[in-house]
Amino acid sequence: MLYLKPVNLAVQHLGSSVPVNQTKVMFFLCLRSDNKVTVNFINRDGEKITVKGSPGDSLLDVVINEDLDFDGFGACEGTLACSTCHLIFDEEMYKKLGPITDEEMDMLDLAYGLTDTSRLGCQICLTKSLEGMVAKVPESVADIRQTKDGSS
């Protein structure tokens, strides 16, 4: 079944977000099914964590739904107002992820450890073609609530 998934984009002005009622909303056409997709995360310690997500969910949704403990991950809750859900992919998987928006590119510019294959987890919509994907969580996070090395 196809459905539209709303994604809130907080509008930034001089470093602060405007109220929610003024946010821009984008819709991603996602495929929703009961079949699960295997996702492998490599955490900051290099440990591989294998979980399952539903097609149509974002990688941020998977992290939240599976209660994965990645410090500072997804601080803006998927509103595309930060870069804390920054993930790194291999070249082959990166090419399967679909187009990147200007808004996502702007947020990625704020990410620590940015690579040519970096994306934001809140913007990656799971599909069966991503089965077995590996997503590496960078060693550092750009989160104003924490220091650069991830400690509080």
Rosetta blueprint (number, residue, H / E / L):
1 M L
2 L E
3 Y E
4 L E
5 K E
6 P E
7 V E
8 N E
9 L E
10 A L
11 V L
12 Q E
13 H E
14 L L
15 G L
16 S E
17 S E
18 V L
19 P L
20 V H
21 N H
22 Q H
23 T L
24 K E
25 V E
26 M E
27 F E
28 F E
29 L E
30 C E
31 L E
32 R L
33 S L
34 D L
35 N L
36 K L
37 V E
38 T E
39 V E
40 N E
41 F E
42 I E
43 N L
44 R L
45 D L
46 G L
47 E L
48 K E
49 I E
50 T E
51 V E
52 K E
53 G E
54 S L
55 P L
56 G L
57 D L
58 S E
59 L H
60 L H
61 D H
62 V H
63 V H
64 I H
65 N H
66 E L
67 D L
68 L L
69 D L
70 F L
71 D L
72 G L
73 F L
74 G L
75 A L
76 C L
77 E L
78 G L
79 T L
80 L L
81 A L
82 C L
83 S L
84 T L
85 C L
86 H E
87 L E
88 I E
89 F L
90 D L
91 E H
92 E H
93 M H
94 Y H
95 K H
96 K H
97 L L
98 G L
99 P L
100 I L
101 T L
102 D H
103 E H
104 E H
105 M H
106 D H
107 M H
108 L H
109 D L
110 L L
111 A L
112 Y L
113 G L
114 L L
115 T L
116 D L
117 T L
118 S E
119 R E
120 L E
121 G H
122 C H
123 Q H
124 I L
125 C E
126 L L
127 T L
128 K H
129 S H
130 L H
131 E L
132 G L
133 M E
134 V E
135 A E
136 K E
137 V L
138 P L
139 E L
140 S L
141 V L
142 A L
143 D L
144 I L
145 R L
146 Q L
147 T L
148 K L
149 D L
150 G L
151 S L
152 S L
